[in-house]
Amino acid sequence: MGQQNMKKVGVATAARVLGALLAATTASAAHAEADTATSSATIATPISIIKTQDLNYGSVVVGPGANPWVAMDVWTGNRFCANDTVCFGSATAARFTVYGSTDANISYQRSIPFTGSAGPDMRIDLTCQASNSSGPLIVPEGHVLPLVTTGTAIGCAGVLHANPGQPDGNCSGSMTLNVDYL
């Protein structure tokens, strides 16, 4: 390669180096900023529901009077039989224990069909109440329920509406208690 060509290569290389230096100087001279976001999460205990007792109205004799019904207390299972009904035998309110670590939403079917082996269907107007280490909580369906890891007790019962002269036979229905985090 001749000296003339080497000069051209040297000038071209010098121009490239100078351009790179200028670009680097310009880039580092530009103003840049950074900021940091904090990340966090709350890990909640999975909700678990354990049914500890079924809802059982015991034995009920329904006479021919109008609007026979039986009301049950959600905690004691005590019954009040009205309008030509007579109650006997043992009765229990439904009981659940719910475990979790924060507030949750409770929901259940307010009116439960109650089907007899003979005769027309009846219904139960259901209500549930809760109690935990903070004490009793009246928590209507669809409202916030404070859960605790040691367990929140939920009792469910209500009013059984029978038909006048309801025929003999076994009756049954079912209820579902739903609890989910907000």
SVG drawing of the C-alpha trace seen along z (x, -y; Angstrom):
<svg xmlns="http://www.w3.org/2000/svg" viewBox="-107 -17 111 58">
<polyline fill="none" stroke="black" stroke-width="0.4" points="0.0,0.0 1.3,-3.4 1.8,-6.3 -1.1,-8.1 -3.4,-5.3 -2.2,-4.9 -2.9,-8.6 -6.5,-8.1 -6.9,-5.1 -5.4,-7.0 -7.6,-10.0 -10.7,-7.8 -9.9,-5.9 -9.2,-9.2 -12.5,-10.5 -14.3,-7.4 -12.6,-7.6 -13.3,-11.3 -17.0,-10.7 -17.3,-7.9 -15.7,-10.1 -18.1,-13.0 -21.0,-10.7 -19.9,-9.2 -19.3,-12.7 -22.7,-13.9 -24.5,-10.8 -22.8,-11.1 -23.5,-14.7 -27.2,-14.1 -29.3,-14.2 -30.6,-10.8 -32.7,-9.9 -33.8,-6.7 -36.3,-5.9 -37.1,-2.8 -40.5,-1.3 -41.0,0.9 -42.7,4.2 -44.8,5.9 -47.3,8.7 -49.4,9.9 -49.7,13.6 -53.0,14.8 -53.8,18.1 -56.1,20.1 -59.7,20.1 -60.9,23.4 -64.5,24.2 -65.3,27.2 -68.9,28.2 -69.1,29.4 -72.9,29.9 -75.9,30.2 -79.1,28.2 -81.8,30.4 -85.2,29.2 -85.9,32.4 -89.5,33.8 -92.3,31.4 -96.1,32.1 -97.9,29.7 -101.6,29.2 -104.2,27.8 -103.9,24.2 -102.8,21.4 -99.2,20.4 -97.4,23.1 -93.7,22.3 -90.8,23.2 -88.0,20.8 -84.6,21.9 -81.8,20.0 -78.5,20.1 -76.4,20.7 -78.5,22.7 -80.6,24.7 -83.6,23.9 -86.9,23.9 -90.0,21.8 -93.0,23.7 -95.9,21.5 -99.3,21.6 -100.5,25.1 -97.0,26.8 -95.5,29.0 -91.8,29.7 -90.1,32.6 -86.8,34.5 -83.4,32.9 -82.6,30.1 -79.3,28.5 -78.4,25.4 -75.8,25.8 -72.3,25.0 -69.2,24.3 -65.7,23.2 -64.0,21.0 -60.2,20.4 -58.5,17.5 -56.3,14.5 -58.2,11.4 -61.6,10.0 -63.8,12.1 -67.2,12.0 -69.9,14.4 -72.7,15.6 -75.4,18.2 -78.9,18.9 -81.4,17.0 -84.4,19.2 -83.8,23.0 -86.4,25.4 -87.3,28.1 -88.7,31.2 -90.8,33.8 -91.1,37.4 -94.9,36.9 -96.7,33.7 -95.9,30.2 -92.5,28.6 -91.7,26.2 -89.0,23.6 -86.4,22.4 -85.7,18.7 -82.0,19.0 -79.9,16.6 -76.2,17.0 -74.2,15.4 -70.5,15.5 -68.3,15.5 -64.6,15.4 -62.1,14.4 -63.4,10.8 -66.9,12.0 -70.2,12.5 -70.6,10.9 -73.9,10.5 -72.9,10.8 -75.7,10.7 -75.3,12.5 -73.1,10.6 -71.2,8.6 -67.7,8.6 -66.7,11.3 -63.5,10.8 -61.6,14.1 -59.0,15.2 -56.4,18.0 -57.8,19.6 -61.2,20.0 -64.4,18.1 -67.5,20.0 -70.6,19.6 -74.0,20.8 -77.0,21.0 -80.6,21.6 -83.9,19.8 -87.6,20.2 -89.1,23.4 -92.3,22.6 -94.5,25.7 -97.9,26.2 -101.1,26.6 -101.6,30.3 -98.1,31.2 -98.2,35.0 -95.8,37.4 -92.4,38.1 -88.8,37.1 -87.9,33.7 -84.6,32.5 -82.8,29.6 -79.3,28.3 -77.4,25.1 -74.1,23.9 -71.9,21.4 -69.5,19.5 -66.6,17.5 -64.1,15.7 -61.5,13.0 -62.5,9.5"/>
</svg>
